[in-house]
Amino acid sequence: MENPASSATLFNHRFAEILRPVFPRRTFRSFEQMQGGYTNINLLLRFEEGEAPVVMRIYGSGASACKRELDLLIALGQHLPVPEIIYADEKGGDAIGPYALYPYIEGITFQELKSRGSREDMSQAAFAMGEALARVRTVPVPSFLASSSPCGSVDEFLNSPVLARRIGAREIDRLQSFLVGPLPQIGCLSDDNALVHGDFNNRNTILQQQGDRWQVASILDWELAFSGSPLWDVARFICYERKARPCREPHFSDGYRSAGGRLPENWDRFASVINAVSAAHSLSRPDLSERFIPDLCELLGQIIEGGDPTG
C-alpha cells in the first residue's frame, strides 16, 4: 500500500516544479483540495508564510473547456468580479492536464453561510447575490458564446427512453401534465440573448462581509455559460428553496429586481417550471453521472408534487 505521506511529498514536488517558472521568487509549501467541483478540481496552493495563496483549477473536461472559460474570464474581467488569471496552460501535459492559476479570494460561499450564518446574514447575502446576477445580464455577450436554450427541444427529451427508464412511466405522465400549460412560456425564453452563467448556485459565488453588509467578491465556474434568458440562472439559484424554511427568498429576487432584473408576475410558479424542465433534461442525458440521478429525481418529484425540494 502506498504511504500517504510519500504520495503527498511526490505531489508537492510536482507542483513545485510546475510553479517555479511562474513564481520564481516564491517557495511552494503545500496544497489542499477545495470543496465543490465535480468535473474540474480546484486546489488551494500555499507558499511561505506571508505570501498570498493561489488557486489551481484543473480542467477534467479537457483543453477546449479550459480555453473557453479562460477566454470568457478575460472578456468579463472589466465588467464583473471574476477570477483574474495569473497563468494558464491549456495543454498541461500528461502529469496534470489543462489548468489555470488565479489569486485566492478570501470569503465564504452561500453554502457555507447557510451552515453557520444568522438569518440576517443569509438575507443580506441572498440580496447581494440577486443584485450581482442582475448585473450579469447587462454584460455584453462574447461573440463565441452559443445562443440557445440549455435544454433544447422539450418534446425531444420528454420522449427520451433514458428519462423514462430513470423516472418511470407514471412520472413521465405527471411531468407532461405539469408542463402542458407553461410550454409556450418556456419556448419564449429562447428569444432572449443575455449572458447566462449556467450554474449559478450556492457554491459558485464568493461573499465577503464589508462593514455590516455582505457583498459578492467573485463569481466562479463559468464553464457552462451561454447566451439566452437570465431566468435560467435566477430559477437555478432557488431550485432547492424550502417554502417552510426559506433562506434565499424573497431577498434574492428582491435584490435581482432592485438592480434592474425583471421577473414574470407568476414567478414562483414559473421558476418551478424552469427547474422541472432543467432537471428532466439532465435526467434524459445518457452521459449524466450516476451520482446526480437520485437528487435530480427527488427534486423533480418534489416540484411536480408541489412540495418543498430538499437541499
JORADA-V705735 format. One record per residue. N is the residue number from 1. RES is the residue in one small letter. PHI is phi in radians with two decimals (999 if undefined). PSI is psi in whole degrees, -180 to 180 (none if undefined). Layout:
# JORADA-V705735
n = <N;N>
res = <RES;RES>
phi = <PHI;PHI>
psi = <PSI;PSI>
This chain:
# JORADA-V705735
n = <1;2;3;4;5;6;7;8;9;10;11;12;13;14;15;16;17;18;19;20;21;22;23;24;25;26;27;28;29;30;31;32;33;34;35;36;37;38;39;40;41;42;43;44;45;46;47;48;49;50;51;52;53;54;55;56;57;58;59;60;61;62;63;64;65;66;67;68;69;70;71;72;73;74;75;76;77;78;79;80;81;82;83;84;85;86;87;88;89;90;91;92;93;94;95;96;97;98;99;100;101;102;103;104;105;106;107;108;109;110;111;112;113;114;115;116;117;118;119;120;121;122;123;124;125;126;127;128;129;130;131;132;133;134;135;136;137;138;139;140;141;142;143;144;145;146;147;148;149;150;151;152;153;154;155;156;157;158;159;160;161;162;163;164;165;166;167;168;169;170;171;172;173;174;175;176;177;178;179;180;181;182;183;184;185;186;187;188;189;190;191;192;193;194;195;196;197;198;199;200;201;202;203;204;205;206;207;208;209;210;211;212;213;214;215;216;217;218;219;220;221;222;223;224;225;226;227;228;229;230;231;232;233;234;235;236;237;238;239;240;241;242;243;244;245;246;247;248;249;250;251;252;253;254;255;256;257;258;259;260;261;262;263;264;265;266;267;268;269;270;271;272;273;274;275;276;277;278;279;280;281;282;283;284;285;286;287;288;289;290;291;292;293;294;295;296;297;298;299;300;301;302;303;304;305;306;307;308;309;310;311>
res = <m;e;n;p;a;s;s;a;t;l;f;n;h;r;f;a;e;i;l;r;p;v;f;p;r;r;t;f;r;s;f;e;q;m;q;g;g;y;t;n;i;n;l;l;l;r;f;e;e;g;e;a;p;v;v;m;r;i;y;g;s;g;a;s;a;c;k;r;e;l;d;l;l;i;a;l;g;q;h;l;p;v;p;e;i;i;y;a;d;e;k;g;g;d;a;i;g;p;y;a;l;y;p;y;i;e;g;i;t;f;q;e;l;k;s;r;g;s;r;e;d;m;s;q;a;a;f;a;m;g;e;a;l;a;r;v;r;t;v;p;v;p;s;f;l;a;s;s;s;p;c;g;s;v;d;e;f;l;n;s;p;v;l;a;r;r;i;g;a;r;e;i;d;r;l;q;s;f;l;v;g;p;l;p;q;i;g;c;l;s;d;d;n;a;l;v;h;g;d;f;n;n;r;n;t;i;l;q;q;q;g;d;r;w;q;v;a;s;i;l;d;w;e;l;a;f;s;g;s;p;l;w;d;v;a;r;f;i;c;y;e;r;k;a;r;p;c;r;e;p;h;f;s;d;g;y;r;s;a;g;g;r;l;p;e;n;w;d;r;f;a;s;v;i;n;a;v;s;a;a;h;s;l;s;r;p;d;l;s;e;r;f;i;p;d;l;c;e;l;l;g;q;i;i;e;g;g;d;p;t;g>
phi = <999;-1.24;-1.27;-1.00;-1.14;-1.16;-1.09;-1.10;-1.09;-1.09;-1.14;-1.04;-1.14;-1.10;-1.13;-1.04;-1.14;-1.17;-1.45;-1.00;-1.17;-1.40;-2.17;-1.13;-1.81;-1.92;-2.02;-1.25;-2.02;-2.83;-2.47;-2.57;-1.38;-1.54;-1.19;1.46;1.49;-1.84;-1.62;-1.80;-2.04;-1.95;-2.02;-1.67;-1.76;-1.95;-1.99;-1.10;-0.98;1.66;-1.73;-1.12;-1.23;-2.30;-1.70;-1.88;-1.83;-1.77;-1.58;-1.24;-1.60;1.80;-1.15;-1.16;-1.15;-1.07;-1.07;-1.09;-1.22;-1.08;-1.05;-1.20;-1.11;-1.12;-1.19;-1.56;-0.98;-1.47;-2.03;-2.35;-1.33;-2.21;-1.00;-1.70;-1.22;-1.49;-2.82;-2.58;-2.28;-1.25;-1.80;1.38;1.43;-1.19;-1.22;-2.39;1.56;-1.05;-2.68;-2.40;-2.04;-2.56;-1.08;-1.32;-1.83;-1.12;2.85;-2.52;-1.49;-1.13;-1.04;-1.21;-1.12;-1.02;-1.43;-2.48;-1.60;-1.45;-1.06;-1.15;-1.02;-1.14;-1.10;-1.14;-1.15;-1.09;-1.08;-1.09;-1.21;-1.11;-1.06;-1.10;-1.18;-1.12;-1.23;-0.99;-1.17;-1.61;-1.33;-0.97;-1.38;-1.00;-1.11;-1.48;-1.40;-1.24;-1.79;-2.94;-1.38;-1.20;-1.95;1.07;-1.44;-1.12;-1.03;-1.12;-1.41;-1.15;-1.68;-1.26;-1.13;-1.14;-1.09;-1.06;-1.18;-1.45;-1.98;1.62;-1.12;-1.12;-1.19;-1.06;-1.08;-1.13;-1.13;-1.08;-1.14;-1.13;-1.67;-1.02;-1.28;-1.41;-0.95;-1.04;-1.17;-1.08;-1.05;-1.21;-1.10;-1.24;-1.36;-1.40;-2.46;-1.89;-1.27;-2.14;-1.12;1.69;-2.69;-1.38;-2.40;-1.09;-1.85;-1.78;-2.30;-1.67;-1.92;-2.31;-1.62;-1.99;1.21;-1.87;-2.19;-1.60;-2.32;-1.47;-1.64;-2.85;-1.95;-1.81;0.98;-1.72;-1.06;-1.74;-1.07;-2.68;-1.81;3.12;-1.50;-1.14;-1.12;-1.07;-1.22;-1.07;-1.16;-1.02;-1.20;-1.84;-1.15;-1.86;-1.17;-1.74;-1.10;-1.27;-2.41;-1.22;-2.26;-1.92;-1.83;-1.51;-1.14;-1.09;-1.14;-1.10;-1.11;-1.08;-1.19;-1.12;-1.71;1.77;-1.28;-2.03;-2.18;-1.08;-1.05;-1.66;-1.05;-0.97;-1.21;-1.21;-1.06;-1.12;-1.11;-1.03;-1.24;-1.15;-1.08;-1.11;-1.13;-1.14;-1.10;-1.05;-1.24;-1.54;-1.47;-1.08;-1.55;-1.14;-1.10;-1.03;-1.19;-1.54;-1.10;-1.02;-1.14;-1.18;-1.10;-1.16;-1.03;-1.08;-1.09;-1.14;-1.12;-1.10;-1.27;1.52;-1.67;-1.61;-1.20;-1.53;2.29>
psi = <138;136;121;-37;-39;-40;-44;-40;-41;-46;-40;-39;-43;-45;-38;-42;-41;-40;-20;-46;-28;-41;72;-20;7;156;114;137;-48;170;159;146;135;160;156;179;109;-41;-43;161;130;123;139;117;128;144;-162;156;135;-12;135;135;164;147;132;120;115;125;104;-19;7;179;-38;-39;-39;-50;-41;-46;-38;-45;-39;-42;-38;-42;-33;-14;-32;-5;-31;157;95;162;137;116;126;-44;150;150;105;-14;-52;-23;173;-28;-31;-33;-180;140;164;151;134;159;143;129;119;137;-163;145;163;-33;-44;-38;-36;-36;-18;-1;167;168;-36;-41;-48;-38;-47;-42;-42;-41;-45;-37;-35;-43;-45;-41;-35;-34;-32;-41;-17;-8;136;135;122;143;-24;-5;135;144;108;167;141;-11;-2;-140;122;-43;-37;-48;-21;-27;12;129;-27;-45;-44;-40;-35;-32;-16;157;-38;-43;-33;-46;-44;-39;-45;-40;-38;-35;-11;-41;-46;-3;-43;-38;-38;-42;-33;-19;-26;-10;-18;155;57;167;128;128;-45;-18;50;101;-169;-22;-12;15;129;127;147;145;116;107;-124;18;148;138;156;120;-29;143;121;173;75;14;-29;11;149;177;125;-148;132;-15;-23;-42;-44;-45;-39;-40;-28;14;-25;16;135;122;-33;-29;70;142;-12;-39;150;7;-41;-49;-37;-42;-40;-45;-38;-26;15;-2;148;136;144;157;-36;41;-43;-47;-44;-33;-39;-39;-47;-44;-31;-43;-45;-44;-43;-39;-45;-41;-15;-7;123;-27;6;131;140;-29;-20;-18;-49;-45;-41;-39;-42;-44;-47;-44;-41;-40;-46;-39;-23;15;-168;121;155;159;none>
